[in-house]
Structure formats: structure tokens, C-alpha cells
Amino acid sequence: MRRILCLAVIAGIALAPSPASAQQGPSAKEVDKSIIRALKYLSATQNRSGAWAIRSGGESVALTSLSIMAFMAAGHVPGEGPYGDQLLSGVRWVLDHQQANGMFVHKAGHGPMYAHGISTLMLAEVAGMVDKSLAKRIRDSLEKAILLILKAQLVPKGIQHAGGWRYQTDSTDSDLSMTGWQLLALRASKNIGCDVPKASIDAAVAYVRRCAANGGFSYHPGHGVTATRTGTGILCLEICGEHHAKETMNAAANLMRRPLGFDDGFYFYGVYYCSVGMFQVGGQYWDRTRDHITSQLLRIQRGDGRWEASEGNEHAYGGAYATSLAVLALAVEYQYLPIYQK
């Protein structure tokens, strides 16, 4: 069944849309075509080393991992199909850039825990899609990566920041954005049988809940609410089994009243979290979010298949960054990435 669906995506055959999608947003066929064009762009921008690079800082384990997950979200797997060799090359490049302490080497962007969380998430998702020898190497790598995440969470912090993560392994504060990636990485790793204590997940969930305020979620407890932060909080709670929690439903309702807009300083980051988070919530919340975000994305996709922030905080990251996050959002209904399956 998986292989048939993969071929459908490659060929541009539409997946059956819901009635709401057919009436209000782009059709499933239009979305499929958009994803195919985007993957061609990502394929063309991979370096010979196997890595992807951001505009302002060279090759990046975070961007390479996001790009790999974009292909997997659309049904492509390492070692198979038109992109199989490229994906294997990318996975091996990320593995080669893990330090002895478990940290995936940070090359560009924000603090090193961003790159580490994203790369750990990718490896947990790809572990079941490769041959036994590479799967063994990935699991060995995950053990060290998870241990580093758990140690960073246990650094003594004040009550407002306890349970979360920040830029560095020894940070004594936390933020929702960084916590989101580490929490997704831990959940994906736990789902494939890695040793992740329940207490660690519970502590992170408690931190996310403290970030809930004014019908949304904030970067730190007590700070301002934005659509991107709200999507992050929603996804964190949903992925951790807190389905339709009070904080989630208040935030989802607020996100429908004040949806993600181009004025958000991290629009493409928000595209990912709002789409995947509201998909987990489901129902009218997902229907309306899908129609809103897919309409936005298809309208601004460029001729060569890429997305790119023309200004603002994300401009420095370049086309592969925006394109990978857009594909992860558009392809969420395919449900190929295990962590996002309902």
C-alpha cells in the first residue's frame, strides 16, 4: 500500500480531498503538484557532500535533516526511488557530524540545541526505513543524542523554566520553540522503542502548559502570544497524548480567529507547526487551517518550485529552509512520517 501511494505522489495523482478542501482551498491534485515541484528544487540544491546549506552560514545539520524529512513526508524513503541515493547520502552526512558527547555539530542558525533536536527527530523517523546495518548505526547514534537531551533538561532551573530546553546544553532557562523540537525528538524516539523516561515527557508537557496564555501559547511563560508559538504549543500537547486538552482547544479556537499571516516574523516556521498541530486536533480546526495555509503557500511558491522568505528573520536561511518546512506542512495529510500519524 505504501509503495502504491508513493507512486501516486510521484506521478502527481491526487489523494482524495475532503469536501471542505474541495470547496474552499486548493485541490489535492494542486497540492500534490506543488510538492513534486518543491522536491525537485530540494533535490537540485543538495550539495555533493549530502548536506543542504543555508544562505548565511554554510552546510547545516538542521537544514539537512529538515530537507530529508520533507522527502519522507511525501512518501520517499532512503535507498528507493528517484531520490533514494540522495536521502541516504544526507542521512549519512548527519550521522558523520555527531560529536562524541552525542551533539550533532551546529554549523549555522540559532543555538546548537535547535540543530540537535531536529536531527534527532529526523533519525528517529528514518530508523525504520533503512537497511539493518544503517538502522543499527542510527539507533546507536540516537542513544547518545537522547542522553544529551535528557541531561540538558535536568540542568537546575527556576520553576517557570523547569522541564524545558534552551539554546545550550547547560542553559538555565527554557523557551517553547526549543522545547518543541526536543519534545518531538523524544516522542519519536520513544515511539521506536528508545529509552525515554515518562517523567521527562511529563516535565516537558508541564513546561508547555505553563506557556499557555490568552488563548494561545507564548515563547516564555507570561510573554506574548503569536500564531507560530500557538501552533508549537498545540503540536507539543497533541503529540504527547494530551489530545484536545483545554489549553489546546482554547488555542485552536484562537488560531482560527487570528490565523497565521505573512507578517509573522517566522512565517514558514509557523506554517509547519500550525499545519501539523491543527491536523492533530482535526475536524473543522484542521479543515479551515488547511484551506488557509495551502492557499497562502501555493500563491507564493516560485517558478522553480521553491519558497523563500523575501525579508524578515527567515530571509537569511534561504530557499531550502522555507521549502522543506512548506512541504512538511502540505504533506501532513499523507501521514508518511510516523510521528504525525493519527
TAMOHU-V342431 format. One line per field, one symbol per residue. ss: DSSP state (h for helix, s for strand, l for the rest). burial: + if it has 9 or more other ideal C-beta (glycine too) atoms within 8 Angstrom, else -. A space follows every 50 residues. Layout:
ss->???
burial->???
//
This chain:
ss->lhhhhhhhhhhlllllllhhhhhhlllhhhhhhhhhhhhhhhhhhlllll lssslllssshhhhhhhhhhhhhllllllllllhhhhhhhhhhhhhlsll lllslllllllhhhhhhhhhhhhhhhhhhllhhhhhhhhhhhhhhhhhhh hhhlllllllllllslllllllllshhhhhhhhhhhhhhhhllllllhhh hhhhhhhhhhlssllsssllllllslhhhhhhhhhhhhhllllllhhhhh hhhhhhhlllllllllhhhhhhhhhhhhhhhlhhhhhhhhhhhhhhhhhh llllllllllllllhhhlhhhhhhhhhhhhlhhhlllhhhll
burial->----++-+++-+-++-+--++---+++++++++++++++++++--+---+ +++++-+-+++++++++++++++++++++---++-++++++++++-++-- -++++++++-+++++++++++++++++--+---++-+++-++++++++++ +++-+-+---+++++++++-++++++++++++++++++++++-+-+---+ +-+++++++-+++--++++++---++++++++++++++++----+-++++ ++++++--++---+-++++++++++++++++---++++++++++++++-- +---+++++--+-+++++++++++++++++++-+-+++++--
//
